[in-house]
């Protein structure tokens, strides 16, 4: 076999792997999940104690609306508590929560005098919680009033250890869902199929619920909505997705803010996988390891696949016009991505620009996250995203 033939085999193998990463995995999931019946969780009369947990740092712009949203929860008042933990906030957050707690005994507040990061707040709050079900939710996220009975119904299944919600990204100004968040729809579809087939590999960061008995401390540089599902699965329980549990997540204001947010999330995700590397073993966890490799790890390797593919196409430039065309296609995608950065609007004509721009932004975040992980950079504390 000549050198060119060997390079072509590697090139097309990479193409197939990239296509699998982007579209093959959800297709395979859909096929396999079609053999499983959709689980049903009918309403129940029991009202076990539940604890909402919110970590806050300088959230004076969001905390009043969050507390109002929590107080609207339809559940017996003697069976629910709202634990707000402040990570050394320096604005009016602490005062606002303290005042609210004097008027509503369901609200419990504590403060970390020295900043310890979101995970430190969550660990402290979980230790203080009296509920048998812990519901973690972000300060900027809104939920529907009837979520708790739906969550409780899921936990009547003794195999379920964690319940994840559906994210809906909204325009904060109008409060209506944004049409251009194709990626979120894509991600929710994958989670729905993973849940039906076997178990989720990660939960929605907007809000999720876990049995308190399954909660275990994890690294402060890990992702809570990823580390906890992996913990739960390792203890022999399933992680499920519920479409009727909706978290309304406000949009991040700029591409720069979104890049920083995604970099932080991916960095924490990589560290979470490294801390749970045993779950990647296909001999011990055949289905779950396949899901974890496909849903997370291959996506985090995608930019390097693209780079290798471009290098191989350049090396094969003189072999066939196909490789010239492929390099041209990569160039066109880069131009679309740059135009997508300045393109305005939500119409169909803008979709290729937005998609290319999002792909470039995502790959930039992945490369930056890997650099930070490999150079020992650790992110523990956080700043609220400017919505």
C-alpha positions in Angstrom: 0.0 0.0 0.0 1.4 3.4 -1.0 1.8 6.4 1.3 -1.1 8.2 -0.4 -3.4 5.3 0.0 -2.7 5.0 3.7 -3.3 8.8 4.1 -6.6 8.4 2.3 -7.7 5.6 4.6 -6.9 7.7 7.6 -8.6 10.8 6.1 -11.9 9.0 5.3 -11.9 7.2 8.6 -11.7 10.6 10.3 -14.5 11.9 8.1 -16.7 9.0 9.2 -15.8 9.6 12.9 -16.7 13.3 12.6 -20.0 12.5 10.9 -20.8 9.9 13.6 -20.0 12.5 16.3 -22.3 15.1 14.8 -25.1 13.0 13.5 -24.5 9.3 13.7 -24.8 9.0 17.5 -28.3 10.5 17.7 -29.4 8.3 14.7 -28.0 5.2 16.5 -29.7 6.3 19.7 -33.1 6.8 18.0 -32.9 3.3 16.4 -32.0 1.5 19.7 -34.4 3.5 21.8 -37.2 2.6 19.4 -37.2 -0.9 20.9 -37.8 0.5 24.4 -41.2 1.6 25.7 -41.4 5.2 26.9 -41.6 5.1 30.7 -44.6 6.6 32.5 -44.7 8.2 35.9 -48.3 8.6 37.1 -49.1 11.1 39.9 -48.8 10.0 43.5 -50.4 11.1 46.7 -47.1 11.0 48.8 -45.5 14.3 49.6 -41.9 13.6 50.8 -39.9 16.5 52.0 -37.9 18.3 49.2 -35.1 20.9 49.4 -34.4 23.4 46.7 -30.8 24.4 46.6 -29.5 27.6 44.9 -25.9 28.8 44.9 -25.6 32.6 44.5 -22.8 35.1 44.0 -23.7 38.7 43.4 -27.1 37.9 42.1 -29.0 41.0 43.2 -30.4 41.4 39.7 -31.9 37.9 39.7 -32.5 36.8 43.3 -35.8 38.6 43.9 -37.4 37.0 40.8 -35.9 33.6 41.7 -37.3 33.7 45.2 -40.7 34.7 43.8 -40.5 31.8 41.4 -39.7 29.4 44.2 -42.5 30.6 46.4 -45.0 29.9 43.6 -44.2 26.2 43.8 -47.3 24.1 44.3 -46.4 21.8 47.2 -47.4 21.6 50.9 -45.6 24.3 52.7 -44.5 22.0 55.5 -42.7 19.7 53.0 -40.6 22.1 51.1 -37.6 24.4 51.9 -35.5 26.8 49.8 -31.9 26.9 50.7 -29.9 29.8 49.3 -26.2 29.8 49.7 -24.1 32.9 49.1 -20.5 32.5 48.0 -19.3 35.6 49.7 -21.5 38.0 47.7 -20.5 41.6 47.9 -23.7 43.2 46.5 -27.2 43.3 48.0 -27.9 39.5 47.5 -27.4 38.5 51.1 -29.6 41.3 52.5 -32.4 40.6 50.0 -32.4 36.9 50.9 -32.3 37.6 54.6 -35.2 39.9 54.4 -37.2 37.4 52.4 -36.4 34.6 54.9 -38.0 36.7 57.7 -41.3 36.7 55.8 -41.2 33.1 54.7 -39.9 30.4 57.0 -39.4 28.0 54.0 -36.4 30.2 53.0 -33.1 29.2 54.6 -29.9 31.3 54.1 -26.2 30.8 54.7 -23.1 32.6 53.6 -19.5 31.5 52.9 -17.4 34.3 54.3 -14.5 33.3 52.1 -15.3 32.4 48.5 -15.2 28.7 47.9 -16.9 28.4 44.6 -20.3 27.0 43.5 -19.5 23.4 44.4 -18.5 24.4 48.0 -21.8 26.1 48.3 -23.7 23.1 47.0 -21.9 20.7 49.3 -22.7 22.9 52.4 -26.3 23.3 51.3 -26.8 19.5 50.7 -25.5 18.8 54.2 -28.0 21.3 55.7 -30.9 20.0 53.7 -33.7 18.2 55.5 -35.5 16.9 52.4 -35.1 13.4 51.0 -35.1 14.9 47.5 -32.6 17.6 46.6 -33.5 20.0 43.7 -30.6 22.0 42.4 -31.4 25.1 40.3 -29.6 28.1 39.1 -30.4 31.6 40.2 -31.3 33.0 36.8 -33.5 30.0 35.8 -37.3 30.0 36.1 -39.5 26.9 36.5 -43.2 26.0 36.3 -45.2 25.9 39.6 -46.2 22.3 39.3 -42.7 20.7 39.0 -42.4 19.1 42.4 -45.2 16.6 42.2 -43.8 15.5 38.8 -40.4 15.0 40.3 -41.7 13.1 43.2 -43.6 10.8 40.8 -40.4 9.9 39.1 -38.8 8.8 42.3 -41.5 6.2 42.9 -39.5 4.1 40.5 -36.8 2.6 42.8 -34.3 2.4 39.9 -34.4 6.2 39.3 -31.7 8.2 41.2 -31.7 11.5 39.4 -34.3 13.4 37.3 -33.2 16.0 34.8 -35.2 18.8 33.2 -35.6 20.2 29.7 -33.9 23.5 28.9 -35.7 26.2 27.0 -33.6 29.2 26.2 -35.5 32.5 26.2 -35.0 36.1 25.2 -34.9 37.9 28.6 -36.5 41.0 27.0 -39.5 39.3 25.4 -39.6 36.1 27.5 -40.3 34.1 24.3 -38.2 31.1 23.2 -35.5 32.0 20.7 -35.7 30.1 17.4 -32.0 29.9 16.7 -31.1 27.6 19.5 -30.9 24.5 17.3 -28.1 23.1 19.5 -30.3 23.1 22.6 -33.0 21.2 20.7 -30.3 18.8 19.5 -29.0 18.3 23.0 -32.5 17.8 24.5 -33.2 15.2 21.8 -30.1 13.2 22.7 -31.0 13.3 26.4 -34.5 12.2 25.7 -33.2 9.2 23.7 -30.5 8.3 26.2 -33.1 8.3 29.0 -35.4 6.1 27.1 -32.6 3.7 26.1 -30.6 3.4 29.3 -29.5 6.5 31.4 -28.4 10.1 30.9 -24.7 10.8 31.0 -25.3 14.4 32.2 -28.2 16.5 33.5 -29.5 19.9 32.5 -27.8 22.6 34.5 -30.9 24.7 34.8 -32.4 22.3 37.4 -32.3 18.7 38.3 -33.3 16.5 41.3 -31.5 13.7 43.1 -32.1 11.4 46.0 -30.3 12.9 49.0 -29.0 9.4 50.0 -27.1 9.2 46.7 -25.4 12.6 47.0 -21.6 12.4 47.4 -19.1 15.2 47.5 -17.1 15.7 44.4 -14.2 17.9 43.2 -14.6 21.7 43.3 -13.4 21.9 39.7 -16.0 19.5 38.4 -19.4 20.2 36.9 -22.3 19.5 39.3 -24.7 18.6 36.5 -22.2 16.1 35.2 -20.5 14.8 38.3 -23.7 13.9 40.2 -25.3 11.9 37.3 -22.1 9.9 37.0 -22.1 9.4 40.8 -25.7 8.2 40.7 -25.0 5.8 37.9 -22.0 4.3 39.6 -24.2 3.6 42.6 -26.5 1.5 40.4 -29.3 4.0 39.7 -30.6 5.5 36.5 -30.6 9.1 35.5 -33.7 10.1 33.5 -35.0 13.1 31.4 -38.5 14.5 31.8 -39.7 16.7 28.9 -42.5 18.2 31.1 -40.0 19.6 33.6 -39.0 22.8 32.0 -36.2 25.2 33.0 -36.4 28.6 31.3 -32.8 29.8 30.8 -32.1 33.4 29.8 -29.8 34.0 26.8 -26.2 35.0 27.4 -25.8 38.6 26.0 -22.7 38.2 23.7 -20.6 35.7 21.9 -17.7 36.6 24.1 -19.7 35.8 27.2 -21.0 32.6 25.6 -17.4 31.6 24.7 -16.3 32.1 28.3 -19.3 30.2 29.6 -18.8 27.2 27.3 -15.0 27.1 28.0 -15.7 27.0 31.7 -18.3 24.2 31.3 -16.2 22.1 29.0 -13.2 22.5 31.2 -15.2 21.3 34.2 -16.6 18.5 32.1 -13.2 17.2 31.1 -12.1 17.1 34.7 -15.3 15.3 35.6 -14.6 12.6 33.1 -11.0 12.3 34.2 -12.2 11.8 37.8 -14.7 9.1 36.6 -12.5 7.5 33.9 -13.6 4.0 34.9 -17.0 4.6 33.4 -15.3 4.7 29.9 -14.6 1.0 30.2 -16.8 -0.8 27.6 -16.2 -4.2 29.2 -17.7 -3.1 32.6 -20.2 -0.5 31.3 -21.0 -1.5 27.7 -24.0 0.8 27.0 -23.1 3.7 29.3 -19.5 3.9 28.2 -20.7 4.0 24.6 -23.0 6.9 25.5 -20.2 8.7 27.4 -17.7 8.4 24.6 -20.2 9.4 22.0 -22.0 12.2 23.8 -19.0 13.9 25.5 -15.5 12.6 24.8 -15.7 12.6 21.0 -17.2 16.1 20.9 -14.3 17.3 23.0 -11.9 15.7 20.4 -13.8 17.1 17.4 -11.6 20.2 16.8 -8.5 18.0 16.7 -10.2 15.7 14.2 -10.9 18.7 12.0 -7.3 19.9 12.3 -6.0 16.5 11.4 -8.5 16.2 8.5 -7.4 19.6 7.0 -3.7 18.6 7.3 -4.4 15.3 5.5 -6.5 17.0 2.8 -3.5 19.4 2.2 -1.1 16.4 2.0 -3.5 14.8 -0.5 -4.0 18.0 -2.5 -2.4 16.6 -5.7 -4.0 13.1 -5.5 -7.6 14.1 -6.4 -9.8 17.2 -6.9 -11.9 15.9 -4.1 -9.3 17.0 -1.5 -9.1 20.5 -3.1 -12.9 20.8 -2.8 -12.8 19.7 0.8 -10.3 22.3 1.8 -12.5 24.8 -0.1 -15.4 23.6 2.0 -13.5 24.2 5.2 -12.6 27.7 4.0 -16.3 28.4 3.1 -17.4 27.2 6.6 -14.8 29.6 8.2 -16.2 32.5 6.1 -19.8 31.6 7.1 -18.7 31.5 10.7 -17.2 34.9 10.6 -20.2 36.4 8.8 -22.4 34.6 11.4 -20.6 36.6 14.1 -22.1 39.9 12.7 -25.3 38.5 11.1 -28.5 39.7 12.7 -31.9 38.1 12.5 -33.6 34.7 13.1 -34.9 33.9 9.6 -34.1 30.8 7.6 -31.5 32.8 5.5 -29.3 33.3 8.6 -29.3 29.7 9.8 -26.1 28.6 7.9 -24.3 31.6 9.3 -25.4 31.0 12.8 -24.7 27.3 12.7 -21.2 27.8 11.3 -20.5 30.5 13.9 -21.7 28.3 16.7 -19.6 25.4 15.5 -16.5 27.7 15.4 -17.3 29.1 18.9 -17.8 25.6 20.3 -14.5 24.3 18.8 -12.7 27.4 20.2 -14.1 26.7 23.6 -13.0 23.0 23.5 -9.4 23.9 22.5 -9.2 26.6 25.2 -10.7 24.2 27.8 -8.1 21.4 26.9 -5.3 24.0 27.1 -6.4 25.0 30.6 -6.8 21.4 31.8 -3.4 20.4 30.4 -1.6 23.4 31.9 -3.1 22.8 35.3 -5.5 25.8 35.3 -8.4 25.2 37.7 -11.6 27.2 37.8 -13.4 27.0 41.2 -15.1 30.3 41.7 -17.5 31.8 39.1 -19.0 35.1 38.0 -22.7 35.3 37.1 -23.2 35.4 33.3 -24.4 38.8 31.9 -27.8 37.9 30.6 
